[in-house]
Amino acid sequence: MLFDLLTPEEEKIDAADESLRFDISLLTHRLTGAIDWLGEVSRHRGVELGLFGASTGAAAALNAAASRPDQVRAVVCRGGRPDLAPGALHRVSSPTLMIVGGKDFPVLRINRQAAARMTAPHSLLVVPGANHLFEEPGTLRQAADLATEWFQRYLNPSPLLQRTLRSGVR
């Protein structure tokens, strides 16, 4: 599933003052709500969940993983802000991958500090030449490939996803 953690109306407010993207409590509440909803839908019950969060969404993903350890099996943070989820870092039990752009020096420092505080299996990978938004040619694809490999390693994909991955469709 792919969804925005802010409504269209909230996106407009955030575009003006950038306040809502830093409301980690709100973002976490929405993400845990989605996790809980998936657990209630019979066809999704028992499906292993992996969370992918970028920038401040990564803080929400870490918080959600810490509060829903039985549901969340893996986490990937791209250009993440784990410093905005300091209380969750030692509580996350899901294997966590942090992907940071090689040119994103402040976020790279933040992720190194966060990785040092984590007790769950984790890895910090740097995409050379990438900035915070991975806008340089090929860098977003590299991040996507790293995330895919992480999820394949730590999640038991459904038969449909296994067929899709084998056929090379992404």
Summary of the structure (lengths in Angstrom):
residues: 170
radius of gyration: 15.8
end to end distance: 13.7
largest distance: 43.9
contacts: 522
relative contact order: 0.12
helix: 51%
strand: 15%
